[in-house]
Amino acid sequence: MEKPLLIIGNKNYSSWSLRAWLLLKAFDIDFDEQLIELFHPSARPTLEAHSPTGKVPILVYGEKDNKVTVWDTLAIAMHVNEYFTDIDIWTGIDKSNAEKRNSNQSRINSAYCQSIVAEMHSGLTGIRNEMPMNIRATAKIQPSSACLVDIARIEDIFADCLKKSLSRQFLIRRFHSS
Ligand SMILES: N[C@@H](CCC(=O)N[C@@H](CS)C(=O)NCC(=O)O)C(=O)O
């Protein structure tokens, strides 16, 4: 299959870009990377050529009628899982191991992982609005109650993942799409 191109913004600020990039790296996908400067006129031609939403990340490969475009982080994860890796990204199980993959434990893990990913993808707007990503920054802020609710929920998710990883050896213990 043709090598995909991942078009992304700055990994210090664009959390969506970083998510897609990390996923491809973690699952050893061979890809090229094109960095664009978001909100700068220089980014416009690339976004107009590839992104129906004008946002990044975008995963593209193929030419003309055969061109494949995936323009959303969650869609990129699903597409990668379907076409670019032998490992199931939700459970870490080798896809050729049908028995293990269809086991009840695998369904539990898969549902758990997909739910966390979906929750992150569509929710947590309180924290997202008030604490946009800037890995290098330090700042003192006064979080709103909506933001505090989101922080508490993330703490719960992490605690639950850690608890489960000790007993059942999944999530957190091994690198994962969540
Ligand atoms: N739901 C989208 C969100 C993508 C998104 O908001 N990307 C930001 C960068 S982190 C962007 O491209 N912003 C540019 C703009 O809004 O013009 C996804 O999952 O990919």
The ligand as an SDF file (V2000), in Angstrom:
LIG
                    3D

 20 19  0  0  0  0  0  0  0  0999 V2000
  -12.5230   16.9020   15.6100 N   0  0  0  0  0  0  0  0  0  0  0  0
  -11.3730   17.2770   14.8210 C   0  0  0  0  0  0  0  0  0  0  0  0
  -10.7540   18.5270   15.4110 C   0  0  0  0  0  0  0  0  0  0  0  0
   -9.5730   19.0140   14.6280 C   0  0  0  0  0  0  0  0  0  0  0  0
   -9.1410   20.4060   15.0550 C   0  0  0  0  0  0  0  0  0  0  0  0
   -9.8980   21.1690   15.7160 O   0  0  0  0  0  0  0  0  0  0  0  0
   -7.9180   20.7630   14.6640 N   0  0  0  0  0  0  0  0  0  0  0  0
   -7.3900   22.0900   14.9700 C   0  0  0  0  0  0  0  0  0  0  0  0
   -5.9330   21.9990   15.3820 C   0  0  0  0  0  0  0  0  0  0  0  0
   -5.7380   21.1880   16.9290 S   0  0  0  0  0  0  0  0  0  0  0  0
   -7.3970   22.9280   13.7060 C   0  0  0  0  0  0  0  0  0  0  0  0
   -7.0600   22.4520   12.6450 O   0  0  0  0  0  0  0  0  0  0  0  0
   -7.7490   24.2020   13.8190 N   0  0  0  0  0  0  0  0  0  0  0  0
   -7.6860   25.0870   12.7040 C   0  0  0  0  0  0  0  0  0  0  0  0
   -8.9420   25.8740   12.5430 C   0  0  0  0  0  0  0  0  0  0  0  0
   -9.8840   25.6690   13.3260 O   0  0  0  0  0  0  0  0  0  0  0  0
   -8.9810   26.6870   11.6110 O   0  0  0  0  0  0  0  0  0  0  0  0
  -10.4060   16.0910   14.7820 C   0  0  0  0  0  0  0  0  0  0  0  0
  -10.5880   15.1880   15.5860 O   0  0  0  0  0  0  0  0  0  0  0  0
   -9.5190   16.0180   13.9500 O   0  0  0  0  0  0  0  0  0  0  0  0
  1  2  1  0
  2  3  1  0
  2 18  1  0
  3  4  1  0
  4  5  1  0
  5  6  2  0
  5  7  1  0
  7  8  1  0
  8  9  1  0
  8 11  1  0
  9 10  1  0
 11 12  2  0
 11 13  1  0
 13 14  1  0
 14 15  1  0
 15 16  2  0
 15 17  1  0
 18 19  2  0
 18 20  1  0
M  END
$$$$
